[in-house]
Amino acid sequence: MTLPFTEHPLRHQVTAELHARSYDRLRAPARISYIASVCGERGSGRNVRHLLRLLEHYGVPPPPEVGQHYAADLGAIRLRWERHTEFVTYTFCKQGPFADPFAEPVLAELPQDWLRDLPGEVIAATSLALEGRDAPERSAEGLTALFAGNPVVGAQVVGGAGRAWSDLRVHADGCSRILLRDEGLSDGQAGRLARRILEVNAYRAMAFLGLPLAREVNGTLSDADRRLVAVAARIADRERSGDPHSEADLLAELSTLAAEIEAVTARSAYRFEAVRAYYRIVEQRLEQLRQGRIEGLQTFTEFLEARLAPAVATCNSTRARQQDLAERAARLTSLLRARVEVALQDQNRRLLESMNRRAKIQLRLQETVEGLSVIAISYYGVGLIGYVLKALEAKGLPVDASIDLGLAVPVVVGLAWLGLRLMKRRLLQEHGD
């Protein structure tokens, strides 16, 4: 029976994610080879093609679709392939007895040209051996010899149901080594234990990738810090010391410095965020191991915390320093912009005052010109009237040209003045003044 409701389109996908990082059941004795290859976030296509090439070599039919994980049997070897955010892991497991845990890794049985053409760059390659409880107990000297004389770390795991040892180093064959001993593990516990301890090795390597970048970035940030302090000092002392650098020059220098800090931040922000994420996963996996102390040995947690925690702290402090420098540069830029704006406002104020004075002078000149215009218009007006009066007097009309012309002068002057005033008022009204 199918229930008559409408499913969310992502329902099956989010349910499948619960089982995406599953594990294979494991029974001692067994050997595992594990590879983690950094290929970036856009390398899915070539990694899938490389996986299909391996399946073709062993005559395994290709799956209709390869998602984030895939598992298959390559004869006696069990393959598990997983796609993570920026790296891909291959786990090759082979059941069966062995004389030396690390003398013949499972990787040696794979096509060597396929290994040589592996996409990306290998960040972790691990040989893991799980031996049964019936195997002879190994002495401290035997363990040291098994790990090429290197100091060994180890712990009881899964609440004492197993023991684990490693030196967390890369050996001559290019692989690090992990030895597990079954002291009462179920097949499921053994599979989960192997997966978790392999992931610890891979994720701690990914977390350490941020440390070289942090050291490089710190040198750049130290130089940027010195330059930022120098610019801040020049901004503070400019008026008192008479620094010839103008605000525009300082602002340009600050903008360049801020851009350099942002470029460094953009280049390293993703890596530092990834370091934090990988470190949290390492802590989680170490906790899931449920370790107990083996007399005379450091536990995995003690060993990794003593080395990984300072590296992560360095990345976190570098990230915080980047943010602090960016904020300081932004504050100085805002302060300098404010000073430039205040200077521009003061300059504009002085300009407006100067324009106001010039306008007043122009107004006075205009009023003077208006007075002269009244005189000039009146002069020509009186002259015209004089010609008319003289003509009338010459015709014998009762007109005294001299007296009448004198009487007409104030009238003409008044009309000229009134006409100019009315014209000026109309112009002002038309322009909204």
C-alpha distance (Angstrom), angle and dihedral (degrees) to the residues before:
residue distance angle dihedral
M1 . . .
T2 3.81 . .
L3 3.78 115.0 .
P4 3.82 112.8 -123.7
F5 3.81 99.6 -125.2
T6 3.79 130.8 112.9
E7 3.79 112.5 -108.5
H8 3.77 124.1 -142.2
P9 3.83 108.1 -109.3
L10 3.82 91.0 -124.0
R11 3.80 96.9 45.5
H12 3.79 96.7 103.5
Q13 3.79 92.4 40.0
V14 3.82 94.5 54.9
T15 3.81 90.1 44.6
A16 3.80 90.6 52.2
E17 3.81 89.2 53.7
L18 3.81 88.4 67.3
H19 3.79 88.2 65.4
A20 3.82 98.7 33.5
R21 3.82 95.1 101.1
S22 3.78 98.1 44.6
Y23 3.80 126.1 150.3
D24 3.80 136.9 -133.4
R25 3.77 120.0 -116.3
L26 3.77 110.5 -110.6
R27 3.79 133.9 -160.0
A28 3.81 127.0 -170.0
P29 2.93 130.9 -78.1
A30 3.79 99.1 47.6
R31 3.78 140.5 130.0
I32 3.80 127.7 -145.7
S33 3.79 131.8 -167.1
Y34 3.80 115.3 -161.7
I35 3.81 128.4 -170.1
A36 3.81 128.6 -174.2
S37 3.80 113.6 -169.0
V38 3.81 122.2 -170.7
C39 3.80 108.0 -137.4
G40 3.81 104.4 153.2
E41 3.78 128.6 -118.3
R42 3.81 95.3 -67.9
G43 3.78 100.9 52.0
S44 3.81 98.7 90.9
G45 3.79 95.9 110.0
R46 3.79 98.4 53.7
N47 3.81 92.1 42.0
V48 3.79 91.3 53.7
R49 3.80 90.4 47.7
H50 3.80 89.9 51.1
L51 3.80 90.6 50.3
L52 3.81 91.0 50.6
R53 3.79 89.3 50.4
L54 3.82 89.6 58.2
L55 3.79 91.9 47.3
E56 3.79 89.8 51.0
H57 3.81 90.7 52.0
Y58 3.80 90.7 56.6
G59 3.80 94.1 40.5
V60 3.81 94.3 -113.5
P61 3.83 113.3 152.2
P62 3.81 110.3 -114.6
P63 3.81 115.7 -111.8
P64 3.82 117.8 -112.3
E65 3.79 88.8 -118.2
V66 3.80 134.9 7.7
G67 3.78 113.1 -148.3
Q68 3.77 127.7 173.9
H69 3.80 93.9 -49.5
Y70 3.78 139.0 23.0
A71 3.82 136.1 179.4
A72 3.80 131.5 -167.0
D73 3.79 142.1 155.9
L74 3.81 115.5 -110.2
G75 3.76 96.5 -167.7
A76 3.80 106.9 -77.1
I77 3.81 91.5 -5.5
R78 3.79 122.8 84.0
L79 3.82 113.5 -147.0
R80 3.78 125.9 -158.3
W81 3.82 118.3 -178.8
E82 3.81 123.1 -171.0
R83 3.77 133.4 -178.5
H84 3.80 115.5 -146.3
T85 3.80 127.7 -178.7
E86 3.79 97.3 -82.5
F87 3.78 105.4 -2.0
V88 3.79 140.5 47.3
T89 3.80 125.9 -138.8
Y90 3.80 129.7 -152.5
T91 3.81 119.3 -165.2
F92 3.82 117.8 -169.0
C93 3.80 115.5 -172.7
K94 3.80 128.1 -174.4
Q95 3.78 124.4 -176.6
G96 3.78 120.5 -147.6
P97 3.81 143.0 81.6
F98 3.79 123.2 -62.3
A99 3.79 134.7 -170.1
D100 3.82 98.0 -149.5
P101 3.83 116.8 26.4
F102 3.80 94.9 -142.1
A103 3.81 106.4 22.2
E104 3.81 95.0 92.2
P105 3.83 111.1 27.7
V106 3.79 118.7 -165.1
L107 3.81 88.5 -116.3
A108 3.81 89.1 68.7
E109 3.81 89.1 65.9
L110 3.81 93.8 55.3
P111 3.83 123.8 89.5
Q112 3.78 104.5 -80.7
D113 3.81 93.8 -149.1
W114 3.80 88.2 55.2
L115 3.81 90.2 53.0
R116 3.79 90.9 46.2
D117 3.83 91.2 54.0
L118 3.80 94.4 47.1
P119 3.85 107.9 143.7
G120 3.76 118.2 -116.2
E121 3.78 128.0 7.0
V122 3.80 123.1 -57.2
I123 3.80 111.9 -119.8
A124 3.81 96.6 171.1
A125 3.81 132.4 23.1
T126 3.77 116.4 172.4
S127 3.78 136.9 -179.1
L128 3.80 112.2 -155.1
A129 3.80 125.2 -174.2
L130 3.79 125.4 -168.5
E131 3.78 113.7 -161.6
G132 3.79 126.1 -170.7
R133 3.75 128.9 -112.4
D134 3.78 89.8 -108.3
A135 3.82 91.4 63.3
P136 3.81 114.8 104.4
E137 3.78 115.5 -89.9
R138 3.77 113.3 -104.5
S139 3.77 120.8 -130.5
A140 3.79 123.2 -136.3
E141 3.81 89.5 -102.3
G142 3.80 91.0 49.4
L143 3.80 91.5 51.6
T144 3.79 91.6 48.4
A145 3.81 90.7 50.6
L146 3.80 90.3 48.4
F147 3.82 88.8 57.7
A148 3.82 95.0 46.5
G149 3.81 94.7 -100.6
N150 3.81 94.5 -58.0
P151 3.81 122.3 138.6
V152 3.79 109.3 -90.9
V153 3.80 129.3 -140.3
G154 3.78 120.5 -160.9
A155 3.77 147.4 154.4
Q156 3.74 145.3 -175.4
V157 3.79 106.5 -98.2
V158 3.80 138.6 -162.5
G159 3.77 90.3 28.1
G160 3.80 93.6 -53.7
A161 3.82 96.8 -46.4
G162 3.78 89.6 115.4
R163 3.78 144.7 10.9
A164 3.79 129.5 -136.3
W165 3.81 133.7 -164.0
S166 3.80 134.6 -178.8
D167 3.77 141.6 151.0
L168 3.83 92.7 -148.0
R169 3.80 91.2 -136.0
V170 3.79 134.5 124.0
H171 3.81 111.2 -110.6
A172 3.78 131.8 -153.7
D173 3.81 92.5 -85.6
G174 3.82 90.5 57.9
C175 3.81 95.2 -106.7
S176 3.77 135.0 104.5
R177 3.81 117.1 -132.4
I178 3.80 134.0 -126.6
L179 3.80 124.1 178.3
L180 3.81 120.6 -162.6
R181 3.79 125.8 -172.0
D182 3.78 122.3 -158.1
E183 3.81 110.9 -132.7
G184 3.79 96.0 166.7
L185 3.80 105.7 -34.7
S186 3.76 120.2 157.4
D187 3.80 117.0 -133.6
G188 3.80 90.2 -102.8
Q189 3.80 93.3 48.2
A190 3.80 91.0 48.9
G191 3.81 91.5 51.2
R192 3.81 93.1 48.3
L193 3.81 91.9 45.1
A194 3.81 93.0 51.9
R195 3.79 91.7 47.4
R196 3.79 94.8 48.4
I197 3.78 96.3 47.2
L198 3.83 91.1 46.9
E199 3.80 89.6 50.5
V200 3.81 90.3 50.6
N201 3.79 88.5 57.1
A202 3.81 93.4 47.2
Y203 3.80 98.6 43.0
R204 3.80 94.3 45.4
A205 3.83 87.8 54.6
M206 3.82 90.3 50.2
A207 3.81 90.1 48.2
F208 3.81 91.3 53.0
L209 3.82 90.5 56.6
G210 3.79 89.2 82.4
L211 3.81 95.4 58.6
P212 3.85 99.1 74.1
L213 3.80 89.1 45.5
A214 3.81 91.0 49.5
R215 3.81 90.9 52.4
E216 3.80 91.0 49.2
V217 3.79 93.4 46.1
N218 3.80 92.6 47.7
G219 3.81 90.2 62.0
T220 3.80 90.7 52.7
L221 3.80 91.7 45.3
S222 3.82 91.9 50.3
D223 3.80 89.9 55.3
A224 3.82 90.8 46.2
D225 3.81 90.0 48.9
R226 3.82 92.2 53.8
R227 3.79 92.0 48.4
L228 3.80 91.1 47.1
V229 3.81 91.5 52.1
A230 3.82 90.3 49.1
V231 3.81 92.4 51.0
A232 3.81 91.2 47.3
A233 3.82 90.0 51.4
R234 3.82 91.8 50.3
I235 3.78 90.9 49.1
A236 3.81 91.0 51.0
D237 3.83 95.7 44.4
R238 3.80 100.3 35.9
E239 3.80 98.1 102.4
R240 3.80 95.0 40.6
S241 3.80 98.5 42.4
G242 3.79 98.1 37.8
D243 3.79 93.5 -124.0
P244 3.81 106.2 -168.8
H245 3.80 91.9 -142.9
S246 3.79 110.7 105.7
E247 3.77 124.5 -139.8
A248 3.80 89.0 -105.6
D249 3.83 91.1 57.3
L250 3.79 91.9 47.5
L251 3.79 91.1 47.0
A252 3.81 91.0 51.5
E253 3.82 90.9 49.8
L254 3.79 91.2 48.2
S255 3.80 92.0 49.2
T256 3.81 90.7 51.9
L257 3.79 91.4 48.6
A258 3.81 92.7 48.0
A259 3.80 90.0 50.1
E260 3.82 90.7 52.2
I261 3.81 91.2 50.8
E262 3.81 90.8 48.9
A263 3.81 90.5 49.5
V264 3.82 91.2 53.4
T265 3.80 90.5 46.6
A266 3.80 92.5 49.9
R267 3.80 90.8 50.1
S268 3.81 95.4 50.2
A269 3.82 106.8 27.4
Y270 3.80 95.1 87.7
R271 3.80 93.4 48.1
F272 3.81 93.7 49.0
E273 3.81 91.6 48.5
A274 3.81 88.7 49.3
V275 3.81 90.6 51.2
R276 3.80 90.1 56.5
A277 3.81 91.7 48.4
Y278 3.81 94.0 47.6
Y279 3.80 91.6 46.9
R280 3.80 91.1 53.9
I281 3.81 89.4 51.8
V282 3.82 91.3 49.7
E283 3.80 90.3 51.3
Q284 3.79 90.4 48.5
R285 3.81 93.8 49.2
L286 3.82 92.3 46.9
E287 3.78 90.1 52.2
Q288 3.82 90.7 49.7
L289 3.83 90.0 55.8
R290 3.84 88.8 69.0
Q291 3.77 92.7 -148.1
G292 3.76 128.4 -156.2
R293 3.77 125.9 -169.7
I294 3.79 123.9 -94.1
E295 3.79 108.1 -153.4
G296 3.81 111.7 -99.6
L297 3.81 96.8 10.3
Q298 3.77 133.9 98.0
T299 3.79 114.4 -122.7
F300 3.79 119.1 -121.0
T301 3.79 90.0 -108.1
E302 3.81 93.1 52.5
F303 3.79 92.9 47.2
L304 3.81 96.2 46.4
E305 3.80 95.8 41.1
A306 3.80 90.0 54.3
R307 3.82 91.1 55.4
L308 3.78 109.4 20.5
A309 3.81 98.1 44.7
P310 3.85 94.0 60.0
A311 3.81 90.4 47.7
V312 3.80 91.3 51.5
A313 3.81 90.2 45.2
T314 3.82 89.2 53.4
C315 3.82 90.7 52.3
N316 3.82 91.3 47.0
S317 3.81 92.9 48.9
T318 3.82 90.9 47.6
R319 3.80 90.0 50.6
A320 3.82 90.5 49.5
R321 3.81 90.2 47.0
Q322 3.79 90.6 53.4
Q323 3.78 90.9 52.5
D324 3.81 91.9 46.6
L325 3.81 92.9 50.8
A326 3.80 91.4 46.7
E327 3.82 90.6 51.1
R328 3.82 92.4 46.7
A329 3.80 91.3 49.6
A330 3.80 89.6 48.8
R331 3.83 91.7 50.4
L332 3.81 92.5 48.7
T333 3.79 90.5 47.3
S334 3.80 90.5 50.8
L335 3.82 90.7 47.9
L336 3.79 92.5 49.3
R337 3.79 92.2 45.3
A338 3.80 88.4 52.0
R339 3.81 90.1 52.2
V340 3.79 90.8 48.5
E341 3.80 90.7 49.1
V342 3.82 91.5 48.7
A343 3.81 89.7 49.9
L344 3.80 90.7 48.8
Q345 3.79 91.2 48.1
D346 3.81 90.6 51.0
Q347 3.80 89.9 47.8
N348 3.80 90.8 49.3
R349 3.80 90.3 48.2
R350 3.80 91.5 53.4
L351 3.79 89.8 46.2
L352 3.80 91.6 51.3
E353 3.82 90.9 48.2
S354 3.79 89.4 51.0
M355 3.80 90.8 48.3
N356 3.81 89.6 48.5
R357 3.80 91.0 53.0
R358 3.78 90.8 48.3
A359 3.77 90.7 48.6
K360 3.80 90.4 53.3
I361 3.79 90.4 49.4
Q362 3.79 90.3 48.8
L363 3.80 89.3 49.6
R364 3.78 91.0 53.1
L365 3.79 90.5 47.5
Q366 3.78 89.5 47.6
E367 3.82 90.8 52.1
T368 3.79 89.1 48.8
V369 3.77 90.2 50.2
E370 3.81 89.8 48.4
G371 3.82 90.0 54.6
L372 3.80 91.4 49.5
S373 3.81 89.6 46.3
V374 3.84 90.2 54.9
I375 3.80 89.9 51.1
A376 3.80 92.7 47.1
I377 3.81 94.3 47.0
S378 3.79 90.8 44.7
Y379 3.81 90.8 49.6
Y380 3.78 93.2 53.6
G381 3.81 91.6 40.8
V382 3.82 92.4 52.5
G383 3.80 89.6 46.6
L384 3.78 91.9 54.8
I385 3.79 91.7 47.2
G386 3.81 88.9 49.2
Y387 3.83 91.0 55.9
V388 3.79 90.1 50.4
L389 3.85 94.1 48.3
K390 3.81 92.7 47.3
A391 3.79 90.3 50.7
L392 3.79 91.4 50.8
E393 3.83 91.3 47.2
A394 3.82 90.5 50.7
K395 3.83 89.6 54.7
G396 3.81 89.3 58.9
L397 3.75 97.1 -106.2
P398 3.83 116.3 149.5
V399 3.81 93.6 -99.9
D400 3.81 127.2 129.1
A401 3.80 100.7 -154.8
S402 3.82 95.9 -164.4
I403 3.80 96.3 49.2
D404 3.80 95.5 41.1
L405 3.79 91.5 46.6
G406 3.83 90.4 53.4
L407 3.79 90.2 50.4
A408 3.81 91.5 49.6
V409 3.83 94.4 54.8
P410 3.86 98.0 79.1
V411 3.80 90.9 42.9
V412 3.81 92.3 52.3
V413 3.79 92.1 45.2
G414 3.82 91.8 49.4
L415 3.81 92.6 48.5
A416 3.81 92.0 48.6
W417 3.81 91.6 50.0
L418 3.80 92.8 46.0
G419 3.81 92.1 48.2
L420 3.80 92.6 52.4
R421 3.82 91.2 47.8
L422 3.79 92.4 51.7
M423 3.81 91.9 47.8
K424 3.82 91.5 49.7
R425 3.81 91.9 49.6
R426 3.80 92.2 50.9
L427 3.80 92.1 50.4
L428 3.79 91.6 50.1
Q429 3.80 91.3 49.9
E430 3.79 92.0 50.4
H431 3.84 90.9 54.0
G432 3.81 94.0 46.3
D433 3.81 96.9 -111.5
